[in-house]
Amino acid sequence: MSLNPEPSQPTERVEHQLQLKSYKEALIESEDEQQKENGLAQDGKPVGSNEFEISGTGMSEAPPSPQRKGGHRRSTSLKANGVKKEKTEVNDNTLEFEKYQGSNGDVLASTKPDDSYEAALRQDEKEKPRPKERKGSLASGRRAGAGWETSSIRWAPFNVPLQRRLQTGMVLLHTLSIAGMLAFFFLLCTIPLLWPILLPYLIYVLFSKAGTSGELSYRSNWLRSLPIWSLFASYFPARLHRSEELPPTRKYIFGYHPHGIISHGAFTAFATEALGFSQLFPGITNTLLTLDSNFRIPLYRDYALRLGLASVSRESIENLLSKGGPNKEGMGRAITIVVGGARESLDAQPHSLKLVLKRRKGFVKLAIRTGADLVPVLAFGENELYEQFQPDRHPLVHKVQLWVKEHFGFTVPLFHARGIFNYDFGMMPYRRPLNVVVGRPIMVQQQSEPEENYVKELHTKYVEELRRIWDEWKDVFAKERTGELEVTE
């Protein structure tokens, strides 16, 4: 045995600037030393070495992730179902990333989730088969409670873990936030002593320009980073994936697809820090855009402004992308637009993906006027969170919905999912995985008056990038699909 044996512990090897050993090498070396000490003649094969293999891969060729100084990076790769999954870890426990490599070499990077993520990736309760009765030789009479088991509505058990109850509660609060805050405001209005305060506040809400000013003065990073949003994201569970790093010296327009029913993925990824947006895209301040009417709702408008939301109007977009940042001209700013809008929500059917995009070119013109690069975003699983009437089976209902959309500017999808205490009916979204994939940026040259040919060129590139995301990751994130990506209207 050598007088100065080579250290085997990872921390000691890092101190001596030695390459980390893989699990297999360490296991074989440990058994070899044990054989020498015991004087036993064995074949030297580690127990269970044929069952799995984990090998050190070193640095990935994927775009580098942000690191803190002095941190040592360690990566491990696993390959399953043709997709290579790599975990990159920084020793100071501040930034941890996972990278997915597709069949053609494309790589996605996402922040490492907590331990509850893998437990949440399971078959949805609604899709679980009902237990079959065991056939025996005994003849039995009517069994008490059998009618409840064969009921079309299945109720949740009482022994559900507390964490899952908290997740459900957080999603419920967000879903009912507008109605709840509006009801609370009306309750306050029943107290005459508060009228001298509520009346000026109501006038301020009606005439305030905070949602369109682009200043983001009400934005609270503390609220966006609260742990409660991790409960919200782990309900589905949701993940945010990055195709490429985006330099903070540019400005961007993120186009989110599909709209779904309520766009839970857009809220989770871009209105909170639950999925690690600031870690994946350091130096970029992203603002999720919503209807201008939401900033006229008392109390809720303050909640939305604290989360950094803004109006989707043209004035708001131009202000956001021309103010702030290091150069005070929008550098490092980004906005997220759900391009399909309310019309696309009518096509939100599980296991399918129809995008209302052919005639939607206004966001491209705004990108040219402001000089913002276009970044396509595709959310796998957004349409799976709810079920609604199918247009081909209920054509009359669909015509009424389109008429309402044309004359009033909004529509009402007739949808349902699960309930708070049952798995079959209610307004709560299903617990189904939600993977938000941010595509590669499309460079845009600024023009005061966008040329029609240039608008068409950028729109074509945008659609092609969406198709690339779909083709590359559909076998990973959309295994139960019944069709391919369709671009309509």
Backbone hydrogen bonds, N-H to C=O, Kabsch-Sander energy under -0.5 kcal/mol:
donor,donor_aa,acceptor,acceptor_aa,energy
13,R,9,Q,-2.4
14,V,10,P,-2.0
15,E,11,T,-1.8
16,H,12,E,-1.7
17,Q,14,V,-1.4
18,L,13,R,-3.4
24,K,54,I,-0.7
26,A,22,S,-2.3
27,L,23,Y,-2.1
28,I,24,K,-2.4
29,E,25,E,-2.5
30,S,26,A,-2.2
31,E,27,L,-1.9
32,D,28,I,-2.2
33,E,29,E,-2.2
34,Q,30,S,-1.8
35,Q,31,E,-2.3
36,K,32,D,-2.0
37,E,33,E,-2.1
38,N,34,Q,-2.2
39,G,35,Q,-1.4
40,L,35,Q,-1.4
42,Q,40,L,-0.8
49,S,46,P,-1.7
51,E,48,G,-1.5
52,F,48,G,-0.9
55,S,77,S,-0.6
57,T,75,S,-0.8
71,G,68,R,-1.6
74,R,89,E,-1.7
76,T,87,K,-1.6
77,S,55,S,-0.9
78,L,85,K,-3.0
80,A,83,V,-2.0
83,V,80,A,-2.0
84,K,101,Q,-1.9
85,K,78,L,-3.7
85,K,83,V,-0.5
86,E,84,K,-0.5
86,E,99,K,-4.3
87,K,76,T,-2.6
88,T,86,E,-0.5
88,T,97,F,-3.1
89,E,74,R,-2.3
90,V,95,L,-1.0
91,N,72,H,-1.2
93,N,90,V,-1.8
97,F,88,T,-2.8
98,E,110,S,-3.3
99,K,86,E,-5.0
100,Y,108,L,-2.4
101,Q,84,K,-3.9
102,G,100,Y,-0.5
102,G,106,D,-3.2
105,G,102,G,-1.3
108,L,100,Y,-2.8
109,A,242,R,-2.4
110,S,98,E,-2.6
111,T,275,L,-0.5
112,K,96,E,-2.2
117,Y,114,D,-1.6
119,A,115,D,-0.7
120,A,116,S,-1.5
121,L,117,Y,-1.1
122,R,120,A,-1.7
127,E,124,D,-0.9
128,K,124,D,-0.6
128,K,125,E,-0.9
140,S,138,L,-0.6
146,A,143,R,-1.7
148,W,145,G,-0.6
149,E,145,G,-1.2
150,T,146,A,-1.5
151,S,148,W,-0.9
154,R,152,S,-0.5
156,A,421,F,-3.2
160,V,157,P,-0.5
165,R,161,P,-1.6
166,L,162,L,-2.4
167,Q,163,Q,-2.2
168,T,164,R,-2.3
169,G,165,R,-2.4
170,M,166,L,-2.2
171,V,167,Q,-2.2
172,L,168,T,-2.3
173,L,169,G,-2.2
174,H,170,M,-2.1
175,T,171,V,-2.5
176,L,172,L,-2.0
177,S,174,H,-1.2
180,G,176,L,-3.1
181,M,177,S,-2.4
182,L,178,I,-2.2
183,A,179,A,-2.2
184,F,180,G,-2.1
185,F,181,M,-2.0
186,F,182,L,-2.0
187,L,183,A,-1.9
188,L,184,F,-2.0
189,C,185,F,-1.7
190,T,186,F,-0.6
190,T,187,L,-1.0
191,I,188,L,-1.7
194,L,191,I,-1.8
195,W,192,P,-1.5
197,I,194,L,-1.2
198,L,194,L,-2.8
199,L,195,W,-2.4
201,Y,197,I,-1.6
202,L,198,L,-2.6
203,I,199,L,-2.0
204,Y,200,P,-2.3
205,V,201,Y,-2.3
206,L,202,L,-1.9
207,F,203,I,-1.4
208,S,204,Y,-1.2
212,T,209,K,-1.3
213,S,209,K,-1.6
219,R,216,L,-0.8
220,S,306,R,-2.9
221,N,219,R,-0.5
224,R,220,S,-1.9
225,S,221,N,-1.2
226,L,223,L,-1.2
229,W,226,L,-1.6
230,S,227,P,-1.0
231,L,227,P,-1.1
232,F,228,I,-1.6
233,A,229,W,-2.5
234,S,230,S,-2.3
235,Y,231,L,-0.6
235,Y,232,F,-0.8
236,F,233,A,-0.8
238,A,233,A,-1.8
239,R,434,L,-2.3
241,H,436,V,-3.2
242,R,109,A,-3.3
243,S,438,V,-1.7
250,R,247,P,-1.3
252,Y,333,R,-1.8
253,I,373,D,-2.8
254,F,335,I,-3.6
255,G,253,I,-0.5
255,G,375,V,-2.2
256,Y,254,F,-0.7
256,Y,337,I,-2.9
257,H,377,V,-1.5
263,S,259,H,-0.5
267,F,263,S,-1.7
268,T,264,H,-2.5
269,A,265,G,-2.4
270,F,266,A,-2.3
271,A,267,F,-1.9
273,E,224,R,-2.7
275,L,268,T,-0.6
276,G,273,E,-1.0
280,L,276,G,-2.1
281,F,277,F,-2.7
284,I,281,F,-1.4
285,T,332,G,-2.8
286,N,284,I,-0.7
287,T,334,A,-1.8
289,L,336,T,-2.3
290,T,310,A,-2.5
294,N,291,L,-1.2
295,F,292,D,-1.5
296,R,293,S,-1.7
297,I,294,N,-0.9
300,Y,298,P,-2.5
301,R,297,I,-2.2
303,Y,299,L,-1.8
304,A,300,Y,-2.6
305,L,301,R,-2.2
306,R,302,D,-1.9
307,L,303,Y,-1.2
308,G,305,L,-1.1
309,L,304,A,-2.4
310,A,288,L,-1.7
311,S,211,G,-2.9
312,V,290,T,-1.7
317,I,313,S,-2.2
318,E,314,R,-2.5
319,N,315,E,-2.0
320,L,316,S,-2.6
321,L,317,I,-2.1
322,S,319,N,-1.0
323,K,319,N,-0.9
328,K,325,G,-1.3
330,G,324,G,-2.6
331,M,324,G,-0.5
332,G,250,R,-1.8
333,R,330,G,-2.2
334,A,285,T,-2.2
335,I,252,Y,-1.7
336,T,287,T,-2.5
337,I,254,F,-3.0
339,V,256,Y,-0.8
339,V,337,I,-1.3
340,G,256,Y,-0.6
341,G,338,V,-0.9
344,E,340,G,-1.1
345,S,341,G,-0.9
346,L,342,A,-0.6
346,L,343,R,-1.1
347,D,344,E,-1.5
348,A,345,S,-1.2
349,Q,347,D,-1.7
352,S,349,Q,-1.4
353,L,484,E,-0.5
355,L,486,E,-3.2
357,L,355,L,-1.1
357,L,488,T,-2.1
358,K,488,T,-1.5
359,R,489,E,-1.2
360,R,357,L,-1.0
361,K,359,R,-1.2
365,K,361,K,-1.8
366,L,362,G,-2.1
367,A,363,F,-1.7
368,I,364,V,-1.9
369,R,365,K,-2.4
370,T,366,L,-2.1
371,G,367,A,-1.3
372,A,367,A,-1.6
373,D,251,K,-2.8
374,L,442,I,-1.9
375,V,253,I,-2.6
377,V,255,G,-2.5
378,L,437,V,-2.4
379,A,257,H,-3.0
380,F,378,L,-0.8
380,F,435,N,-2.8
382,E,379,A,-1.1
384,E,381,G,-0.6
385,L,382,E,-1.0
386,Y,383,N,-0.5
387,E,416,H,-2.7
389,F,414,L,-1.6
393,R,390,Q,-0.8
394,H,390,Q,-1.8
398,H,394,H,-1.8
399,K,395,P,-2.1
400,V,396,L,-2.0
401,Q,397,V,-2.1
402,L,398,H,-2.2
403,W,399,K,-2.2
404,V,400,V,-2.3
405,K,401,Q,-2.1
406,E,402,L,-2.2
407,H,403,W,-2.0
408,F,404,V,-2.4
409,G,405,K,-1.2
410,F,404,V,-0.7
415,F,413,P,-1.2
416,H,387,E,-2.9
417,A,426,G,-2.8
418,R,428,M,-2.5
419,G,422,N,-1.1
423,Y,154,R,-2.4
428,M,418,R,-2.2
430,Y,385,L,-2.3
432,R,430,Y,-1.4
434,L,237,P,-2.5
435,N,380,F,-2.7
436,V,239,R,-3.0
436,V,434,L,-0.6
437,V,378,L,-2.8
437,V,435,N,-0.7
438,V,241,H,-2.9
438,V,436,V,-0.6
439,G,376,P,-3.1
439,G,437,V,-0.6
442,I,374,L,-3.0
443,M,441,P,-0.6
447,Q,368,I,-2.0
455,V,451,E,-2.2
456,K,452,E,-2.2
457,E,453,N,-2.1
458,L,454,Y,-2.3
459,H,455,V,-2.4
460,T,456,K,-2.3
461,K,457,E,-2.1
462,Y,458,L,-2.3
463,V,459,H,-2.2
464,E,460,T,-2.3
465,E,461,K,-2.0
466,L,462,Y,-1.8
467,R,463,V,-2.2
468,R,464,E,-2.1
469,I,465,E,-2.2
470,W,466,L,-2.2
471,D,467,R,-3.0
472,E,468,R,-2.2
473,W,469,I,-2.1
474,K,470,W,-1.7
476,V,473,W,-0.9
477,F,473,W,-2.8
478,A,474,K,-1.8
481,R,478,A,-1.2
482,T,351,H,-2.9
483,G,351,H,-0.6
486,E,353,L,-2.4
488,T,355,L,-3.1
488,T,486,E,-0.6
